[in-house]
Amino acid sequence: MHRAATAAPAAKLYCLGYPRDPQRKPVGEQMDRRAWLQYLSALPALAMLPAWSARAAEAGMASTGMASAAEALDLFDFEAAAQKIVPPAHWGYLQSGVDGNLTRDANQAAYSHWQLVPRRMVDVSRVDLGTTVLGTTMASPVMLSPIGSLRAIHLEADLGVARAAKTKNQTHIVSTQMSDRIEDIAAARGAPLWYQLYTTNRIEATRQLVQRAQRAGCTVVAVTVDTPAGRNTVTATRLRRQDTRQCSNCHQTDAAGNPRGGMNTKPMFAGMDTQGLGLVSASLDWDFVRRLKDMTTMKVVLKGIESGEDAALAVEHGADGILVSNHGGRALESGRGTVESLPGVVKGVAGKIPVMVDGGVRRGTDVFKALALGASAVGIGRPYAWGLACFGQQGVERVLDILNQELRLAMVGCGARNVGEIRASSLVTRG
């Protein structure tokens, strides 16, 4: 289920991400005034408007509890605020892991296995967070990992994230399931994007996606390899059942009233034949890396590698980089955090290609730990989505500011004046 978007006239709102029934009247024409207000109350963007906030408060509707993004002191403030305004079904989409969420939670908890080693009497009057990965210059090693269907949580969607990335000069990886046109996102970012690719089950469709991304100026393609045959997102299903809104007001639904997905509603698939097309392929093998490199000049990163053995094979088959990831705990319920897999992957590539990691990052000290364990850059996902849900672009910017400030303080405390001085010796394992 996905967040509604505005269309002219303003009263006609539809959710994006699932096919809209062409025979169905616009939402505003189906509901009485009370239901219409309840529907509108699910739009985080409207909660930011003073007039609407006053009316929502008068009606007992939820708000973030913060007047501005600057009030957030850490990322958890955004999480708590976003949960107040994002409807249950959409919150479930964002927050769900698979099965019992063990891997999702392990991603975050695993960072506590390491402690920082303070260093003193080092001149840290100048600290440089900047780095370069695969030819992309970054203000800091914090990247914005791909999240699809961002309009489910805020009307600004991918464009708001891109503008925040531009303001802060952070690397932005856009999802195949983006809510906005990739050309518009690239224009908003004003610098090369990285593109996350779902392989699909049809090579010609894959070629169309890849070549469009390349034409839009993307310099890196991060191909997702961790979900070849579906997943069991229990939390998302449970929270969708708790959502009191009628999905059929915005979406086509199945016999059980659940939204029916469709790639034909996603901008990246516009003009493509999506009949029988799947996002992933259960027959994916290592030869796909060669085929992908043959169809693009973009650098190829494999997103979802978690073992040293696969890391060595990635190098052998020509990958240009690896993003250690378990899809935010939404792939296999392994119970293993990505940062726990990181050292083995770093060892497996033997310094031949850069290794990045995402999953569970909530503090600048987490970023520092990942860098000390060999990561070249560190991705965040849910945290920037929380910021987006609360305050659009300004929320994403504040999330990045908080993480970068915390990272800077960790570097100062450990005597690292630049990213290159963050080493394994900066960490000890918890006894």
Buried (B, 14 or more C-beta within 10 A) or exposed (E): BBBBBEEEEEEBBBBBBBBBBEEBEBBBEBBEEEBBBBBBBBBBBBBBEEEBBEBBEEEEBBBBEBEEBEBBEBBEBBBBBBBBBBBBBBBBBBBBBBBEBBBBBBBBBBBEEBBBBEBEEEEBEEBBBEBEBBEBEBBBBBBBBBBBBBBBBBBBBBBBBBBBBBBBBBBBBBBBBBBBBBBBBBEBBEBBBBBBBBBBBBBEBBBBBBEBBBEBBBBBBBBBBBBBEEBEBBBBEEBBEEBEBBBBBBBBBEEEEBBEBBBBBBBBBEEBEBEEBBBBBEEBEBEBBEEBBEBBEBBBBBBBBBEBEBBBBBBEBEBBBBBBBBBBBBBBBBEBBBBBBBBBBBBBBEEEBBBBBBBBBBBBBBBBBBBBBBBBBBBBBBBBBBBBBBBBBBBBBBBBBBBBEBBBBBBBBBBBBEBEBBBEEBBEEEE
